[in-house]
Amino acid sequence: MADQRREQGDGRDLRQDARDVPPGQGRAALPEEARAWEALVATARRTVADGLVVGTSGNVSVRVGDTVLVTPSGVPYDRLGPADITGVALDGRQVLGTLVPTSELPMHLAIHRSTDARAVVHTHAVHATAVSTLVPELPTIHYMSAALGGPVRVAPYATYGSGELAENMLDALDGRTACLLQNHGTMAHGATLDQAYDRTAQLEWMCRLWLTASSVPGLSPNLLTREQLDEVGEKLKGYGQR
């Protein structure tokens, strides 16, 4: 599958992105980019406030046209302001700002280049990370698995920031909107920052639920069947306000 991806699209190998992107002033931000940056920073701060991230261990991106705005590497989110806007082109060239983009840029770019996602959230949420060390796939403990496309897979471990990790992640995300990264954390994407964040929070909640249920001595939690998840998936298509 990874080989097929390298033959499609622009033909780049994801490993080409596993490098430090040199900072550069680039151009001035467009009004829509400035608004998107404000929303990105708010989402990044929310991951900390809700306990999904400790310090600067996660990262967030949002796509505006062909520019991907990303959180910068190693900068606490409460210190980010309008002047700190950081953006790259889809090939990884920095086009906005002077701060070095997140070290997980290869994963973000892989999603933005390979899917129709407009926003990506990556965290080191504790329960989700714990589950990633135990199983190759989150057991179907709750029907909200269907909201993420089906059973949530665990991408095999690879060094953070590497092209190998980005490839493993894309395999785990095939047909899904979220996955776990082994011994690492979560990755979720969506059409908006709110949707990507909500999927992240739902995944962490399901992981906590499974860990809680499976910890009861002498009992095993009931798991949903594929047919039951498929039925929920159809029902969710009509969920919410029209």
Backbone bond lengths (Angstrom), bond angles and torsions (degrees), N, CA, C in turn:
res aa  C-N    CA-C-N  psi(-1)  N-CA   C-N-CA  omega(-1)  CA-C   N-CA-C  phi
1 M - - - 1.467 - - 1.525 110.89 -
2 A 1.341 115.69 -41.91 1.459 119.36 178.41 1.509 110.61 -63.12
3 D 1.376 116.60 -38.03 1.458 120.01 178.56 1.512 110.90 -64.84
4 Q 1.355 116.04 -38.10 1.460 119.39 178.25 1.521 110.91 -63.28
5 R 1.320 117.15 -39.83 1.461 119.71 179.55 1.512 111.08 -63.66
6 R 1.334 117.20 -35.83 1.466 118.87 -179.47 1.524 111.28 -69.97
7 E 1.356 116.04 -21.92 1.460 119.15 179.66 1.519 111.60 -88.17
8 Q 1.329 116.54 -13.04 1.454 120.54 -177.53 1.512 110.76 -102.04
9 G 1.314 115.53 176.03 1.474 120.91 175.23 1.506 111.12 61.30
10 D 1.332 117.24 -128.95 1.449 120.94 -175.30 1.519 111.96 -91.70
11 G 1.333 117.78 1.83 1.446 120.72 174.17 1.510 115.17 80.40
12 R 1.328 118.97 5.95 1.463 120.63 -178.83 1.510 110.76 -77.92
13 D 1.310 116.43 143.73 1.448 122.37 169.03 1.524 107.09 -81.99
14 L 1.333 116.69 133.90 1.455 119.78 -177.92 1.521 112.04 -59.48
15 R 1.326 117.42 -24.87 1.457 119.48 -179.45 1.522 111.88 -66.72
16 Q 1.327 117.34 -19.49 1.463 119.73 178.13 1.520 111.22 -64.88
17 D 1.342 116.55 -21.04 1.457 119.87 -179.21 1.523 112.30 -89.75
18 A 1.324 116.79 -5.64 1.466 120.02 -177.81 1.526 109.84 -83.54
19 R 1.319 115.35 64.79 1.456 121.04 -179.34 1.515 107.94 -149.47
20 D 1.293 116.47 162.46 1.456 119.65 175.48 1.519 108.86 -73.02
21 V 1.316 116.06 131.47 1.460 120.25 178.35 1.518 107.99 -91.01
22 P 1.336 118.42 118.23 1.456 119.60 -177.61 1.515 111.45 -64.94
23 P 1.326 116.85 134.78 1.462 119.38 179.71 1.517 111.68 -71.16
24 G 1.309 115.70 151.60 1.456 120.01 176.85 1.504 108.99 -158.69
25 Q 1.291 117.30 150.21 1.457 120.94 -175.58 1.512 111.92 -60.23
26 G 1.361 116.21 -42.32 1.449 119.86 179.50 1.521 112.28 65.75
27 R 1.313 115.71 -156.87 1.462 122.00 -177.34 1.522 110.96 -93.54
28 A 1.327 114.84 175.94 1.467 120.24 175.72 1.529 109.45 -78.33
29 A 1.311 116.17 147.91 1.460 120.82 -179.71 1.519 110.94 -72.53
30 L 1.324 116.40 140.88 1.457 121.92 173.78 1.531 109.44 -76.73
31 P 1.322 118.04 158.14 1.472 120.20 -179.71 1.522 113.42 -54.42
32 E 1.349 117.18 -42.00 1.466 119.26 -179.53 1.529 111.54 -68.64
33 E 1.326 117.09 -30.14 1.457 120.55 176.56 1.525 110.63 -70.66
34 A 1.320 116.92 -39.03 1.461 120.58 178.02 1.528 110.66 -63.48
35 R 1.335 116.90 -39.96 1.468 120.26 178.22 1.525 110.72 -67.36
36 A 1.336 116.12 -41.38 1.462 120.01 179.23 1.524 111.15 -65.35
37 W 1.336 117.04 -35.95 1.461 120.66 178.11 1.528 110.77 -64.17
38 E 1.308 116.75 -40.99 1.464 120.74 178.29 1.531 110.24 -60.18
39 A 1.334 116.54 -43.31 1.462 120.61 179.19 1.526 110.96 -68.37
40 L 1.328 117.01 -36.94 1.462 121.09 178.39 1.527 110.64 -62.41
41 V 1.317 116.73 -46.65 1.469 120.58 -179.92 1.521 110.25 -62.11
42 A 1.330 117.09 -40.68 1.467 120.54 178.68 1.525 110.71 -62.19
43 T 1.330 117.11 -40.28 1.463 121.10 178.38 1.523 110.76 -66.53
44 A 1.328 117.12 -42.97 1.459 120.94 179.30 1.532 110.79 -61.10
45 R 1.319 116.45 -42.53 1.467 120.10 178.05 1.526 111.18 -65.37
46 R 1.318 116.57 -32.76 1.463 120.83 179.16 1.525 110.92 -66.22
47 T 1.334 117.94 -35.80 1.463 119.94 178.90 1.521 110.99 -62.56
48 V 1.327 116.84 -34.72 1.466 120.67 177.42 1.517 110.35 -73.51
49 A 1.333 116.65 -47.37 1.467 121.15 -177.79 1.522 111.87 -59.94
50 D 1.329 117.15 -34.12 1.460 121.38 -177.99 1.523 113.01 -91.10
51 G 1.317 117.46 5.99 1.451 121.13 175.19 1.513 115.93 77.74
52 L 1.319 117.50 16.28 1.464 120.66 178.91 1.527 111.95 -86.56
53 V 1.318 116.02 -16.80 1.457 122.28 -177.84 1.524 108.23 -137.90
54 V 1.326 116.18 142.34 1.462 122.23 173.17 1.526 107.42 -113.42
55 G 1.319 117.00 125.26 1.463 120.41 -179.15 1.515 111.04 64.88
56 T 1.333 116.27 -123.02 1.469 121.67 -179.07 1.520 110.80 -115.85
57 S 1.344 116.49 31.66 1.466 120.07 -172.34 1.522 114.57 -77.76
58 G 1.326 118.99 -8.34 1.458 121.04 177.68 1.512 110.42 -115.05
59 N 1.313 117.03 -175.68 1.458 121.37 176.71 1.524 110.36 -159.98
60 V 1.320 114.96 158.06 1.462 122.09 -175.03 1.519 108.65 -136.38
61 S 1.329 116.69 146.14 1.464 120.16 174.01 1.517 109.68 -140.45
62 V 1.325 115.30 156.22 1.460 121.65 175.55 1.517 107.66 -145.78
63 R 1.315 116.18 138.74 1.469 120.83 -177.11 1.516 110.78 -99.64
64 V 1.330 115.59 131.70 1.462 122.81 174.85 1.533 106.48 -125.67
65 G 1.321 116.16 106.15 1.456 119.12 -174.09 1.522 109.40 64.57
66 D 1.331 116.88 -126.38 1.454 121.45 177.92 1.526 112.14 -101.30
67 T 1.333 116.64 16.22 1.460 121.34 178.12 1.520 109.61 -110.71
68 V 1.320 115.58 134.09 1.464 121.59 178.34 1.527 108.40 -108.93
69 L 1.320 116.02 113.25 1.461 121.14 175.46 1.524 107.89 -83.77
70 V 1.336 116.66 134.33 1.467 120.95 -177.28 1.527 110.19 -137.33
71 T 1.320 114.95 154.06 1.463 118.79 173.12 1.531 108.45 -68.07
72 P 1.326 117.75 142.15 1.460 120.82 179.06 1.520 111.86 -76.95
73 S 1.312 115.71 161.65 1.454 121.79 -176.70 1.526 111.92 -74.56
74 G 1.349 115.46 127.74 1.448 121.01 169.92 1.514 117.18 70.33
75 V 1.331 119.03 17.15 1.457 121.93 179.95 1.529 109.28 -107.87
76 P 1.339 118.71 120.75 1.470 120.36 178.09 1.523 110.56 -56.21
77 Y 1.326 116.34 138.72 1.458 120.33 -173.50 1.516 112.84 -65.99
78 D 1.333 117.47 -28.18 1.459 118.57 -179.67 1.523 112.36 -72.97
79 R 1.322 117.40 -7.77 1.460 121.06 177.62 1.526 113.11 -98.26
80 L 1.327 116.78 -6.42 1.459 120.13 -177.14 1.530 111.04 -78.93
81 G 1.320 115.18 135.42 1.451 121.36 177.39 1.519 110.65 -133.72
82 P 1.321 118.14 -176.12 1.462 121.54 -178.29 1.529 113.73 -57.28
83 A 1.321 117.29 -33.96 1.465 120.33 -177.98 1.517 112.89 -73.83
84 D 1.331 117.39 -10.32 1.464 121.27 -177.29 1.520 113.02 -94.67
85 I 1.316 118.05 10.10 1.462 121.55 -178.39 1.522 110.07 -51.57
86 T 1.329 115.12 133.04 1.457 122.28 -176.97 1.524 107.99 -130.79
87 G 1.321 116.83 124.69 1.461 119.90 -177.46 1.510 112.40 -145.99
88 V 1.319 115.00 148.80 1.458 121.31 -179.96 1.521 109.37 -130.68
89 A 1.332 115.21 157.97 1.457 121.14 170.94 1.526 108.23 -78.40
90 L 1.312 116.97 169.88 1.462 120.58 -178.09 1.523 112.47 -65.22
91 D 1.332 117.39 -17.91 1.464 119.69 176.75 1.521 112.24 -91.08
92 G 1.347 117.32 3.20 1.450 121.03 176.46 1.514 114.92 96.82
93 R 1.331 118.46 -7.93 1.470 120.62 178.26 1.514 109.54 -67.09
94 Q 1.318 116.50 133.70 1.460 119.01 177.47 1.519 109.99 -77.61
95 V 1.327 116.03 128.02 1.460 121.33 -177.21 1.525 112.15 -120.46
96 L 1.330 117.10 -12.82 1.463 121.22 179.55 1.523 109.70 -135.14
97 G 1.323 116.50 131.48 1.446 121.66 171.66 1.509 115.57 85.88
98 T 1.340 114.86 175.52 1.458 122.11 -179.27 1.523 112.78 -118.47
99 L 1.336 118.16 -10.85 1.458 121.24 178.72 1.527 110.19 -78.26
100 V 1.329 116.89 142.08 1.456 121.73 179.30 1.533 109.27 -68.91
101 P 1.342 118.12 130.44 1.466 120.42 179.84 1.528 112.06 -63.44
102 T 1.320 116.04 163.38 1.452 122.64 177.78 1.523 112.03 -48.22
103 S 1.331 115.52 146.64 1.466 120.45 177.72 1.526 111.78 -67.82
104 E 1.335 117.25 -16.39 1.461 120.98 178.67 1.523 112.13 -92.22
105 L 1.317 117.10 20.61 1.461 120.92 179.73 1.532 112.88 -53.49
106 P 1.343 120.29 -40.04 1.466 118.52 179.71 1.523 113.88 -55.93
107 M 1.346 117.76 -38.71 1.469 118.97 178.62 1.520 111.16 -67.48
108 H 1.317 117.17 -43.58 1.457 120.16 -179.54 1.528 111.07 -62.17
109 L 1.329 116.60 -46.75 1.461 119.66 -179.33 1.518 111.36 -65.35
110 A 1.329 117.48 -35.88 1.464 120.22 178.80 1.527 110.57 -59.92
111 I 1.329 116.74 -42.14 1.466 119.97 178.86 1.514 111.08 -69.17
112 H 1.321 117.92 -45.69 1.462 120.56 -177.55 1.527 112.09 -65.89
113 R 1.326 117.65 -29.41 1.458 120.44 179.22 1.518 112.99 -84.00
114 S 1.346 116.89 -24.89 1.461 120.24 -171.51 1.519 114.23 -105.47
115 T 1.325 117.77 -11.30 1.462 121.35 -178.23 1.523 109.47 -132.80
116 D 1.333 115.55 177.15 1.467 119.89 176.16 1.531 111.10 -93.96
117 A 1.323 117.28 14.56 1.464 121.28 179.26 1.519 111.04 -61.24
118 R 1.331 115.18 145.89 1.461 120.77 174.93 1.515 111.94 -111.13
119 A 1.341 117.26 -10.45 1.462 120.57 -178.14 1.523 110.12 -148.13
120 V 1.342 115.68 146.40 1.458 121.89 -178.65 1.528 108.62 -137.25
121 V 1.339 116.12 136.81 1.463 121.54 176.45 1.526 108.88 -126.07
122 H 1.325 116.36 128.30 1.468 122.60 177.11 1.521 108.46 -120.93
123 T 1.346 116.67 131.11 1.458 120.61 179.61 1.528 110.57 -135.54
124 H 1.334 114.45 169.31 1.465 122.23 171.94 1.533 108.54 -112.80
125 A 1.320 116.99 41.16 1.463 122.48 -177.50 1.530 110.52 -52.10
126 V 1.325 116.96 133.22 1.462 121.07 -166.91 1.528 113.85 -65.84
127 H 1.337 118.44 -45.33 1.464 119.36 -177.82 1.523 111.21 -70.37
128 A 1.313 116.90 -40.01 1.461 120.45 178.07 1.527 110.84 -64.55
129 T 1.324 116.65 -41.71 1.456 119.75 178.98 1.524 110.68 -65.50
130 A 1.325 116.63 -38.37 1.465 120.11 176.74 1.527 110.97 -60.28
131 V 1.334 116.50 -45.81 1.464 120.37 179.65 1.527 110.61 -62.24
132 S 1.321 117.30 -35.85 1.473 120.73 -178.42 1.519 112.49 -62.43
133 T 1.328 117.45 -20.08 1.465 121.50 179.80 1.523 112.32 -90.90
134 L 1.335 117.40 -6.54 1.460 120.96 -171.77 1.522 114.75 -109.33
135 V 1.322 117.65 -35.85 1.465 121.33 -171.72 1.528 110.33 -137.70
136 P 1.344 117.65 158.31 1.470 120.45 176.31 1.524 112.90 -82.67
137 E 1.336 116.27 -8.89 1.463 121.76 -178.53 1.522 107.55 -158.29
138 L 1.328 116.78 136.90 1.464 120.06 177.89 1.526 109.33 -65.22
139 P 1.324 118.54 120.50 1.466 120.01 177.40 1.526 111.11 -55.57
140 T 1.319 116.07 146.33 1.467 121.44 -174.13 1.526 110.30 -78.24
141 I 1.301 114.91 73.32 1.454 123.30 -175.61 1.527 112.64 -79.58
142 H 1.339 116.77 -20.25 1.462 119.82 -175.65 1.524 109.73 -148.42
143 Y 1.340 114.98 151.08 1.464 118.80 -176.65 1.530 113.88 -68.06
144 M 1.347 117.64 -14.20 1.460 118.22 178.47 1.527 112.47 -68.72
145 S 1.336 116.76 -6.78 1.467 119.21 170.52 1.525 109.95 -57.12
146 A 1.335 115.73 -33.92 1.462 120.23 -179.39 1.519 111.60 -64.61
147 A 1.335 117.07 -30.50 1.464 120.64 179.99 1.520 111.72 -68.84
148 L 1.339 116.93 -17.24 1.460 121.39 178.62 1.526 111.34 -101.18
149 G 1.333 116.43 8.10 1.453 120.63 177.21 1.511 114.24 101.03
150 G 1.335 117.79 -6.20 1.458 121.69 -178.72 1.512 110.46 134.54
151 P 1.339 117.36 -169.92 1.465 120.74 -179.77 1.533 111.47 -51.47
152 V 1.314 115.67 132.32 1.472 121.19 -175.41 1.522 109.66 -81.83
153 R 1.324 116.49 121.19 1.463 121.91 -178.08 1.529 111.26 -86.04
154 V 1.335 114.44 160.90 1.456 121.60 174.84 1.527 108.59 -109.28
155 A 1.317 117.03 120.50 1.459 121.63 176.93 1.525 109.32 -74.79
156 P 1.337 118.88 131.37 1.460 120.95 179.55 1.526 112.15 -56.18
157 Y 1.314 115.13 149.44 1.463 120.68 -176.45 1.534 111.86 -63.48
158 A 1.317 114.68 141.56 1.468 123.27 169.35 1.521 106.24 -153.60
159 T 1.323 116.75 158.82 1.459 121.54 -177.45 1.524 111.25 -58.14
160 Y 1.313 115.90 138.36 1.467 119.94 -178.89 1.530 110.05 -60.16
161 G 1.318 115.29 145.34 1.457 121.05 179.01 1.510 114.96 78.08
162 S 1.317 118.06 1.71 1.467 120.44 -175.90 1.521 112.15 -92.61
163 G 1.328 114.80 156.69 1.453 119.96 174.31 1.514 111.58 -65.92
164 E 1.320 117.36 -31.27 1.464 121.01 178.11 1.526 110.54 -62.15
165 L 1.323 116.70 -42.89 1.461 119.94 177.85 1.523 110.48 -62.96
166 A 1.331 117.40 -41.19 1.462 120.51 179.12 1.528 110.92 -61.38
167 E 1.321 117.30 -40.44 1.466 120.65 178.79 1.527 111.13 -67.46
168 N 1.328 116.75 -44.21 1.466 120.19 178.19 1.528 110.79 -60.01
169 M 1.329 115.62 -39.83 1.457 120.88 179.71 1.526 111.08 -63.84
170 L 1.331 117.46 -44.82 1.460 119.98 -179.48 1.520 111.59 -62.33
171 D 1.321 117.48 -38.05 1.459 120.29 176.27 1.531 110.27 -61.39
172 A 1.329 117.08 -44.11 1.462 121.11 -179.33 1.525 111.64 -67.98
173 L 1.320 117.32 -27.72 1.466 121.62 -178.57 1.529 113.18 -86.16
174 D 1.317 118.51 -5.36 1.458 120.56 -177.37 1.538 109.93 -55.61
175 G 1.318 117.10 115.20 1.457 121.70 -178.30 1.514 114.26 76.11
176 R 1.327 117.54 9.22 1.459 122.52 -178.05 1.530 109.69 -127.09
177 T 1.335 116.03 164.18 1.461 120.43 175.14 1.524 111.62 -113.16
178 A 1.333 116.53 3.83 1.464 120.61 176.80 1.516 108.99 -156.37
179 C 1.325 115.43 154.38 1.460 120.47 175.34 1.524 108.67 -152.08
180 L 1.332 114.96 168.17 1.453 121.94 172.02 1.521 108.75 -102.12
181 L 1.311 116.43 148.78 1.458 122.92 176.13 1.526 107.01 -110.77
182 Q 1.312 117.31 119.46 1.458 121.42 -172.82 1.529 112.14 -55.92
183 N 1.340 115.23 130.48 1.469 122.21 -179.58 1.526 112.39 53.11
184 H 1.334 116.30 33.27 1.470 119.34 -173.54 1.521 112.65 -144.16
185 G 1.338 118.79 -63.20 1.453 118.50 -176.17 1.517 113.84 164.09
186 T 1.339 116.12 -144.72 1.465 122.33 -175.46 1.521 110.80 -122.57
187 M 1.321 114.36 156.83 1.463 121.39 172.31 1.521 106.95 -140.96
188 A 1.326 117.31 127.90 1.462 121.44 178.98 1.517 109.08 -142.56
189 H 1.321 115.64 147.13 1.466 119.42 177.64 1.520 110.19 -133.87
190 G 1.323 115.12 165.17 1.453 120.05 -179.21 1.508 111.66 -164.51
191 A 1.331 115.05 -179.88 1.459 120.69 178.79 1.521 111.47 -75.33
192 T 1.339 116.07 -21.80 1.463 121.77 179.68 1.528 109.00 -138.97
193 L 1.334 115.58 166.43 1.457 119.98 175.44 1.524 110.94 -62.51
194 D 1.319 116.81 -41.00 1.465 120.03 179.57 1.525 111.19 -61.34
195 Q 1.330 116.76 -41.38 1.460 119.95 -179.25 1.528 111.21 -67.93
196 A 1.326 117.16 -43.34 1.467 120.55 178.39 1.521 110.47 -62.64
197 Y 1.334 116.43 -40.39 1.465 119.85 178.12 1.518 110.97 -65.84
198 D 1.325 117.71 -45.32 1.458 121.15 -178.73 1.521 110.96 -60.58
199 R 1.323 117.42 -39.68 1.467 120.33 178.56 1.522 110.71 -65.76
200 T 1.325 116.31 -36.74 1.461 120.37 176.45 1.519 110.78 -62.79
201 A 1.321 116.23 -46.80 1.462 121.08 -179.14 1.529 111.13 -65.01
202 Q 1.332 117.46 -39.84 1.456 120.90 178.04 1.527 110.84 -63.10
203 L 1.324 116.66 -40.58 1.461 120.80 179.72 1.523 110.93 -64.37
204 E 1.325 117.31 -45.40 1.455 120.53 178.13 1.530 110.08 -61.31
205 W 1.329 118.32 -40.87 1.464 121.56 179.45 1.525 111.52 -63.73
206 M 1.331 117.34 -42.55 1.461 120.09 179.30 1.527 111.38 -65.68
207 C 1.321 117.02 -36.97 1.459 120.20 177.60 1.523 110.63 -65.25
208 R 1.314 115.85 -41.50 1.469 119.49 177.91 1.524 110.14 -64.72
209 L 1.324 116.78 -39.80 1.457 121.40 179.41 1.525 110.47 -61.54
210 W 1.335 116.86 -47.26 1.472 119.74 -178.70 1.527 111.40 -65.04
211 L 1.319 117.26 -42.45 1.461 119.88 178.20 1.524 111.04 -61.24
212 T 1.333 116.89 -40.02 1.464 121.10 -179.91 1.527 110.90 -66.40
213 A 1.346 116.46 -49.03 1.467 120.53 -177.23 1.530 111.69 -65.84
214 S 1.320 117.20 -39.18 1.465 120.54 -176.20 1.520 113.01 -78.14
215 S 1.328 117.06 -7.07 1.463 120.10 -179.16 1.522 113.40 -89.17
216 V 1.341 117.50 -4.44 1.466 120.79 -179.85 1.526 108.95 -75.68
217 P 1.320 118.84 119.68 1.472 121.41 -177.38 1.525 112.52 -59.65
218 G 1.331 115.17 134.62 1.456 120.51 174.55 1.510 115.57 80.13
219 L 1.324 117.86 -1.89 1.457 120.83 -179.16 1.522 110.75 -127.89
220 S 1.333 115.25 150.52 1.461 120.89 176.41 1.526 108.45 -123.09
221 P 1.306 118.98 135.16 1.467 120.33 -178.30 1.524 112.41 -66.93
222 N 1.312 115.51 144.85 1.454 120.48 172.88 1.522 108.98 -69.28
223 L 1.331 116.50 137.26 1.457 121.18 179.03 1.521 109.44 -115.28
224 L 1.314 116.01 148.54 1.460 121.23 179.98 1.523 110.52 -80.15
225 T 1.327 115.62 148.83 1.462 120.95 178.40 1.530 110.30 -84.29
226 R 1.315 115.82 165.71 1.462 120.38 177.30 1.522 110.36 -60.55
227 E 1.325 116.47 -39.22 1.468 120.41 179.85 1.530 110.91 -62.95
228 Q 1.317 116.92 -40.99 1.461 120.57 178.40 1.523 111.39 -64.80
229 L 1.327 116.79 -39.89 1.463 119.81 177.48 1.522 111.35 -66.54
230 D 1.330 116.53 -39.61 1.466 119.76 178.80 1.528 110.84 -62.61
231 E 1.326 116.50 -39.60 1.467 120.26 178.47 1.528 110.66 -62.86
232 V 1.334 116.40 -42.42 1.462 120.26 177.71 1.528 110.59 -65.37
233 G 1.332 116.53 -40.00 1.456 120.03 179.36 1.515 112.33 -57.22
234 E 1.338 116.78 -40.82 1.460 121.04 177.39 1.522 110.60 -67.17
235 K 1.321 116.16 -41.17 1.460 120.48 -178.65 1.529 111.42 -65.84
236 L 1.328 116.66 -36.29 1.462 120.82 -178.63 1.525 112.87 -67.07
237 K 1.318 117.43 -21.00 1.459 120.68 179.03 1.530 111.41 -62.02
238 G 1.313 117.00 -24.32 1.459 120.22 178.96 1.512 113.00 -106.19
239 Y 1.333 117.06 14.17 1.456 121.07 -176.16 1.526 111.44 -77.82
240 G 1.317 116.41 144.87 1.462 121.36 174.33 1.520 113.07 91.93
241 Q 1.321 114.61 -176.39 1.455 121.42 -178.17 1.525 110.62 -77.20
242 R 1.324 116.18 146.68 1.453 121.36 178.08 1.520 109.81 -102.66
